[in-house]
Amino acid sequence: MTRERIFHVAATPFEAARSVKILPEGHRSKGLHGHSFVARVRAELPAEWAAFPGDETDALRHRLSDCVAPLDYSSLNENVAVPTDENLARWVREQLDVPGVESIGIQSTRDQGADIDANNNVHVWRRFRFEAAHQLPNVPEGHQCGRMHGHGFEVILHANQDLGERDMGVDFDRLDEVWAPIHDQLHYACLNDFPGLDNPTSEMLSCWLWDRIKPVLPELSWVTVYETITAGCHYDGQRYRIWKEQRFESALRLLAAPEGDLRRQLHGHSYLVRLHLTAPLNTVMGWLVDYGDVKALFKPTYKLLDHRLLNELPELENADPVSVARWVKARLCPVLPQLDRIDLYSTPGCGAVLSWGEQGPALPT
């Protein structure tokens, strides 16, 4: 087990127009158009950076909002010569006055964006969807996934541009091109019918996709498969990581807040918790851990969190996102040793990431 690391995450929206003039003539994004953007930051903040323990997420969000304020309801070309998602991420990183920044992301639509990491690597990503049936042949008798069923699968392709000084490397159109023949195969099909997908778990599907896309897209950095809206798998050609998420509704007080701060009084959030797991692949079952087992093992903890006042939970010193994530970790690790990261969002895009395993890819949402 590696040392525990704490990241705070925040997101803020902005509305803006842009023209990406380096695109070919006739490209729809070459002309002036607009998006509802979201800027995201993940930072490993120094101790005592915020005003009090529990203020980190809000303080980070305020810094990010102040940073992108000049972009809101503007023409982005006035601030960024070539305002691609990746160049906007660079601009935010240069302007943002926050220590320990691990990554900056710009999401221009629900289905596309770019993230720049601490090593200046830019990962562009695009989300795709197909409708398909599947059946898992090796599960125990009576397991629901042993019956033929189906999903609206979502796949995110991530490409490491490593742009250097170039304004555009792999663009979204290129991701569309490499995905199109895969979509034509899988959409309205049964996954079990394809060679190599006789046991079409999320893990096996992500590997199958990697093997077909990597040769034609060398920049491919990882594949994300959503089997459902709450569970899925990342694969980078070597390692698998899975996640399972759930929402809970809770009340709290931030008792470390000063007198007069609204967060000190009783209030509440609709929380999202995302559990990340890493383990060797079970070659018989085709998965790391059964998503259903993760949900079942989390259920006793979920019942303690949902529709509760968090401050009344035993052994929970404070109700800020980091303290709640650590509380969940203490309860789950004995029964779910594959767990190595917990994301806890108190509001959309804003919260804390508690990680004590090998760092894997960030999950665009």
Buried (B, 14 or more C-beta within 10 A) or exposed (E): EEEEBBBBBBBBBBEBBBBBBBBEEEEEBBEEEEBEBBBBBBBBBEEEBBBBBBBBBBBBBEBBBEBBEBBEEBBBBEBBEBBBBBBBBBBBBEEBEBEEBBBBBBBBBEBBBBBBBBEEBBBBBBBBEBEBBBBBEBBEEEEEBBEEEEBEBBBBBBBBBBBEEEBBBBBBEBBBEBBEEBEEEBEEBBBBEBEEBBBBBBBBBBBBBBEBBBEEBEBBBBBBBBBBEBBBBBBBEEBBBBBBBBEBEBBBBBBBBEEEBEBBEEEEBEBBBBBBBBBEBBEEBBBBBBBBEBBEBBEEBBEBBEEBEBBEBEEBEBBBBBBBBBBBBEBBBEEBEBBBBBBBBBBEBBBBBBBBBEEBBBBBB
